[in-house]
Amino acid sequence: MDRDVVVNIENVTVRYHHFEAVKNISFDVKKGDVIALIGANGSGKTTLIKALLGLLRVSQGTIWKADGLQIGYLPQNTSLQDRFFPATVEEVVSIGLLAKRKFPKFLNRDDRKKILQTLDMLRIPHLLKKRIGELSGGQQQRVLLARALVSAPEILILDEPTSALDHSMRKHFFEIVKKLNEKLNITVILVTHDIVSAGDYINRVVYLDQVIKFNDTFDAFCEHPELSPFVHTHPLKHTEGVKS
């Protein structure tokens, strides 16, 4: 196996009773990848992610992960609508450290330093003592990203992270993800329906419909007439072949 491979998914099938949510799936995740995992609702994306996280049992095949691999996870629909929710930003981010510890669970000085460093990296250290319910949707998303990052994961799994964000906030969020990938060498698996917005920030597309229909670059996906509803719609495509 290639030494850069950090996750190997080999002939994986996951069943719910007699229904096969994903069927005989195989692909590798390499260190430094930014992969967009796409597909229609019900295509098996969430099932595959839960299997990768160990939350669902694999019915057939294997999921191999590098020894000691740390995975950060930002689940779908995590923004809060209750502005009176009492937890502070510091308390929310601390869950990323405390969740994996045995009792007693408490923060030490090093933990508080890590939390502040993570918030600073995402340019929100000033929110440390704010209640998360008082924050905007974009600020909440960065706080929840900080929670996933504070334990220094090698892989970051983001499940529809921009679904509640407007266009400008989506662009900013993807720029943050790109910076994390380039500066910290964090591998990213991005579950998204917004493949057009994500196109500039990913190096591979895995298109799932119970089985893998496509596994290649974003440009190759855009040029695939049978699979992509986005053929020639990406902004970069509009400039190709245009003479000045």
One Martini backbone bead per residue (centre of mass of N, CA, C, O) as a GRO file, in nm:
protein
  244
    1MET     BB    1   0.098   0.035   0.020
    2ASP     BB    2   0.079   0.351   0.016
    3ARG     BB    3   0.231   0.566   0.247
    4ASP     BB    4   0.004   0.805   0.202
    5VAL     BB    5  -0.202   0.627   0.315
    6VAL     BB    6  -0.475   0.664   0.570
    7VAL     BB    7  -0.717   0.539   0.394
    8ASN     BB    8  -0.883   0.214   0.340
    9ILE     BB    9  -1.137   0.122   0.110
   10GLU     BB   10  -1.259  -0.225   0.092
   11ASN     BB   11  -1.534  -0.361  -0.021
   12VAL     BB   12  -1.778  -0.188   0.094
   13THR     BB   13  -2.062  -0.286   0.296
   14VAL     BB   14  -2.386  -0.146   0.398
   15ARG     BB   15  -2.647  -0.260   0.613
   16TYR     BB   16  -3.012  -0.240   0.643
   17HIS     BB   17  -3.068  -0.525   0.673
   18HIS     BB   18  -3.152  -0.561   0.328
   19PHE     BB   19  -3.027  -0.282   0.284
   20GLU     BB   20  -2.800  -0.126   0.058
   21ALA     BB   21  -2.637   0.170   0.103
   22VAL     BB   22  -2.360   0.032   0.034
   23LYS     BB   23  -2.155  -0.101  -0.254
   24ASN     BB   24  -1.856  -0.204  -0.303
   25ILE     BB   25  -1.635   0.000  -0.180
   26SER     BB   26  -1.340   0.174  -0.330
   27PHE     BB   27  -1.087   0.378  -0.158
   28ASP     BB   28  -0.849   0.633  -0.114
   29VAL     BB   29  -0.671   0.821   0.142
   30LYS     BB   30  -0.454   1.091   0.130
   31LYS     BB   31  -0.222   1.282   0.230
   32GLY     BB   32  -0.367   1.607   0.158
   33ASP     BB   33  -0.638   1.569   0.087
   34VAL     BB   34  -0.934   1.705  -0.101
   35ILE     BB   35  -1.252   1.567  -0.064
   36ALA     BB   36  -1.544   1.526  -0.254
   37LEU     BB   37  -1.853   1.407  -0.129
   38ILE     BB   38  -2.101   1.296  -0.353
   39GLY     BB   39  -2.466   1.313  -0.379
   40ALA     BB   40  -2.760   1.221  -0.333
   41ASN     BB   41  -3.011   1.167  -0.156
   42GLY     BB   42  -2.945   0.837  -0.046
   43SER     BB   43  -2.640   0.748  -0.155
   44GLY     BB   44  -2.441   0.702   0.128
   45LYS     BB   45  -2.265   0.918   0.269
   46THR     BB   46  -2.333   0.897   0.574
   47THR     BB   47  -2.279   0.599   0.600
   48LEU     BB   48  -1.979   0.610   0.528
   49ILE     BB   49  -1.892   0.803   0.754
   50LYS     BB   50  -1.990   0.627   0.993
   51ALA     BB   51  -1.802   0.393   0.923
   52LEU     BB   52  -1.537   0.552   0.945
   53LEU     BB   53  -1.607   0.636   1.258
   54GLY     BB   54  -1.751   0.368   1.392
   55LEU     BB   55  -2.089   0.389   1.397
   56LEU     BB   56  -2.079   0.157   1.181
   57ARG     BB   57  -2.120  -0.151   1.056
   58VAL     BB   58  -1.955  -0.360   0.853
   59SER     BB   59  -2.071  -0.611   0.637
   60GLN     BB   60  -1.836  -0.560   0.420
   61GLY     BB   61  -1.517  -0.550   0.439
   62THR     BB   62  -1.274  -0.271   0.472
   63ILE     BB   63  -1.133  -0.033   0.721
   64TRP     BB   64  -0.836   0.139   0.696
   65LYS     BB   65  -0.622   0.285   0.951
   66ALA     BB   66  -0.393   0.456   1.066
   67ASP     BB   67  -0.205   0.464   1.324
   68GLY     BB   68  -0.352   0.696   1.539
   69LEU     BB   69  -0.574   0.826   1.392
   70GLN     BB   70  -0.701   1.154   1.373
   71ILE     BB   71  -1.049   1.261   1.394
   72GLY     BB   72  -1.241   1.518   1.264
   73TYR     BB   73  -1.592   1.635   1.329
   74LEU     BB   74  -1.850   1.794   1.124
   75PRO     BB   75  -2.164   1.803   1.146
   76GLN     BB   76  -2.476   1.834   1.054
   77ASN     BB   77  -2.668   2.077   1.166
   78THR     BB   78  -2.510   2.278   1.415
   79SER     BB   79  -2.667   2.517   1.439
   80LEU     BB   80  -2.800   2.775   1.644
   81GLN     BB   81  -3.119   2.929   1.751
   82ASP     BB   82  -3.055   2.963   2.057
   83ARG     BB   83  -2.958   3.259   2.218
   84PHE     BB   84  -2.975   3.118   2.528
   85PHE     BB   85  -2.751   2.941   2.511
   86PRO     BB   86  -2.513   2.894   2.773
   87ALA     BB   87  -2.271   2.826   2.617
   88THR     BB   88  -1.954   2.876   2.557
   89VAL     BB   89  -1.701   2.871   2.343
   90GLU     BB   90  -1.502   2.729   2.530
   91GLU     BB   91  -1.693   2.490   2.600
   92VAL     BB   92  -1.738   2.383   2.315
   93VAL     BB   93  -1.438   2.334   2.236
   94SER     BB   94  -1.362   2.144   2.480
   95ILE     BB   95  -1.504   1.885   2.376
   96GLY     BB   96  -1.266   1.804   2.180
   97LEU     BB   97  -1.097   1.710   2.443
   98LEU     BB   98  -1.298   1.559   2.656
   99ALA     BB   99  -1.445   1.324   2.500
  100LYS     BB  100  -1.169   1.125   2.512
  101ARG     BB  101  -1.188   1.118   2.817
  102LYS     BB  102  -1.154   1.024   3.124
  103PHE     BB  103  -1.226   1.014   3.432
  104PRO     BB  104  -1.171   1.311   3.501
  105LYS     BB  105  -1.310   1.609   3.349
  106PHE     BB  106  -1.065   1.860   3.265
  107LEU     BB  107  -0.910   2.168   3.249
  108ASN     BB  108  -0.605   2.285   3.160
  109ARG     BB  109  -0.368   2.499   3.068
  110ASP     BB  110  -0.309   2.365   2.791
  111ASP     BB  111  -0.599   2.356   2.693
  112ARG     BB  112  -0.651   2.665   2.692
  113LYS     BB  113  -0.430   2.719   2.488
  114LYS     BB  114  -0.544   2.551   2.253
  115ILE     BB  115  -0.810   2.701   2.225
  116LEU     BB  116  -0.689   2.981   2.163
  117GLN     BB  117  -0.521   2.895   1.916
  118THR     BB  118  -0.762   2.798   1.745
  119LEU     BB  119  -0.919   3.065   1.743
  120ASP     BB  120  -0.689   3.230   1.619
  121MET     BB  121  -0.670   3.074   1.350
  122LEU     BB  122  -0.993   3.163   1.303
  123ARG     BB  123  -1.032   3.465   1.406
  124ILE     BB  124  -1.190   3.419   1.729
  125PRO     BB  125  -1.078   3.502   2.025
  126HIS     BB  126  -1.305   3.719   2.113
  127LEU     BB  127  -1.527   3.468   2.168
  128LEU     BB  128  -1.460   3.291   2.419
  129LYS     BB  129  -1.703   3.421   2.631
  130LYS     BB  130  -1.922   3.369   2.447
  131ARG     BB  131  -2.227   3.290   2.350
  132ILE     BB  132  -2.322   3.088   2.096
  133GLY     BB  133  -2.625   3.195   2.061
  134GLU     BB  134  -2.513   3.502   1.979
  135LEU     BB  135  -2.418   3.409   1.713
  136SER     BB  136  -2.352   3.374   1.409
  137GLY     BB  137  -2.346   3.138   1.170
  138GLY     BB  138  -2.043   3.176   1.095
  139GLN     BB  139  -1.932   3.172   1.386
  140GLN     BB  140  -2.040   2.897   1.469
  141GLN     BB  141  -1.889   2.735   1.254
  142ARG     BB  142  -1.604   2.808   1.363
  143VAL     BB  143  -1.641   2.690   1.643
  144LEU     BB  144  -1.701   2.395   1.545
  145LEU     BB  145  -1.433   2.371   1.401
  146ALA     BB  146  -1.261   2.407   1.654
  147ARG     BB  147  -1.361   2.151   1.794
  148ALA     BB  148  -1.238   1.961   1.565
  149LEU     BB  149  -0.927   2.088   1.591
  150VAL     BB  150  -0.810   2.088   1.894
  151SER     BB  151  -0.697   1.771   1.864
  152ALA     BB  152  -0.523   1.745   1.608
  153PRO     BB  153  -0.609   1.640   1.332
  154GLU     BB  154  -0.551   1.460   1.024
  155ILE     BB  155  -0.864   1.443   0.985
  156LEU     BB  156  -1.137   1.616   0.815
  157ILE     BB  157  -1.491   1.598   0.864
  158LEU     BB  158  -1.741   1.746   0.643
  159ASP     BB  159  -2.097   1.795   0.684
  160GLU     BB  160  -2.240   2.028   0.528
  161PRO     BB  161  -2.100   2.321   0.625
  162THR     BB  162  -2.267   2.538   0.406
  163SER     BB  163  -2.589   2.517   0.413
  164ALA     BB  164  -2.628   2.796   0.615
  165LEU     BB  165  -2.472   2.969   0.406
  166ASP     BB  166  -2.370   3.215   0.234
  167HIS     BB  167  -2.169   3.288  -0.022
  168SER     BB  168  -1.946   3.446   0.136
  169MET     BB  169  -1.921   3.237   0.370
  170ARG     BB  170  -1.841   2.999   0.199
  171LYS     BB  171  -1.580   3.112   0.086
  172HIS     BB  172  -1.447   3.154   0.362
  173PHE     BB  173  -1.459   2.862   0.458
  174PHE     BB  174  -1.292   2.736   0.225
  175GLU     BB  175  -1.037   2.904   0.287
  176ILE     BB  176  -0.986   2.779   0.561
  177VAL     BB  177  -0.955   2.488   0.463
  178LYS     BB  178  -0.716   2.541   0.276
  179LYS     BB  179  -0.523   2.639   0.500
  180LEU     BB  180  -0.525   2.379   0.666
  181ASN     BB  181  -0.409   2.205   0.438
  182GLU     BB  182  -0.144   2.373   0.367
  183LYS     BB  183  -0.025   2.439   0.668
  184LEU     BB  184  -0.119   2.148   0.829
  185ASN     BB  185  -0.187   1.894   0.652
  186ILE     BB  186  -0.493   1.849   0.631
  187THR     BB  187  -0.721   1.617   0.579
  188VAL     BB  188  -1.015   1.622   0.354
  189ILE     BB  189  -1.370   1.553   0.399
  190LEU     BB  190  -1.634   1.666   0.177
  191VAL     BB  191  -1.967   1.699   0.231
  192THR     BB  192  -2.152   1.790  -0.073
  193HIS     BB  193  -2.365   2.001  -0.294
  194ASP     BB  194  -2.137   2.242  -0.339
  195ILE     BB  195  -1.928   2.190  -0.588
  196VAL     BB  196  -1.877   2.466  -0.717
  197SER     BB  197  -1.761   2.618  -0.466
  198ALA     BB  198  -1.540   2.379  -0.406
  199GLY     BB  199  -1.358   2.344  -0.667
  200ASP     BB  200  -1.099   2.530  -0.577
  201TYR     BB  201  -1.036   2.324  -0.300
  202ILE     BB  202  -1.005   2.058  -0.461
  203ASN     BB  203  -0.863   1.728  -0.585
  204ARG     BB  204  -1.136   1.549  -0.541
  205VAL     BB  205  -1.396   1.324  -0.666
  206VAL     BB  206  -1.666   1.148  -0.500
  207TYR     BB  207  -1.923   0.961  -0.656
  208LEU     BB  208  -2.231   0.866  -0.502
  209ASP     BB  209  -2.456   0.557  -0.570
  210GLN     BB  210  -2.386   0.321  -0.359
  211VAL     BB  211  -2.182   0.354  -0.574
  212ILE     BB  212  -1.904   0.424  -0.756
  213LYS     BB  213  -1.901   0.659  -1.030
  214PHE     BB  214  -1.657   0.851  -0.920
  215ASN     BB  215  -1.275   0.906  -0.931
  216ASP     BB  216  -1.155   1.234  -0.948
  217THR     BB  217  -1.125   1.521  -1.071
  218PHE     BB  218  -1.296   1.811  -1.111
  219ASP     BB  219  -1.248   1.854  -1.413
  220ALA     BB  220  -1.335   1.569  -1.498
  221PHE     BB  221  -1.623   1.598  -1.389
  222CYS     BB  222  -1.712   1.844  -1.568
  223GLU     BB  223  -1.648   1.660  -1.843
  224HIS     BB  224  -1.881   1.457  -1.757
  225PRO     BB  225  -2.180   1.398  -1.922
  226GLU     BB  226  -2.314   1.153  -1.746
  227LEU     BB  227  -2.268   1.282  -1.437
  228SER     BB  228  -2.267   1.599  -1.474
  229PRO     BB  229  -2.462   1.895  -1.396
  230PHE     BB  230  -2.175   2.094  -1.424
  231VAL     BB  231  -2.109   2.131  -1.707
  232HIS     BB  232  -1.954   2.428  -1.771
  233THR     BB  233  -2.021   2.603  -1.481
  234HIS     BB  234  -1.762   2.679  -1.396
  235PRO     BB  235  -1.585   2.968  -1.393
  236LEU     BB  236  -1.334   2.848  -1.540
  237LYS     BB  237  -1.492   2.753  -1.798
  238HIS     BB  238  -1.564   3.037  -1.920
  239THR     BB  239  -1.246   3.101  -2.005
  240GLU     BB  240  -1.233   2.881  -2.197
  241GLY     BB  241  -1.160   2.967  -2.527
  242VAL     BB  242  -1.111   3.271  -2.481
  243LYS     BB  243  -1.051   3.549  -2.676
  244SER     BB  244  -0.884   3.869  -2.671
   0.00000   0.00000   0.00000
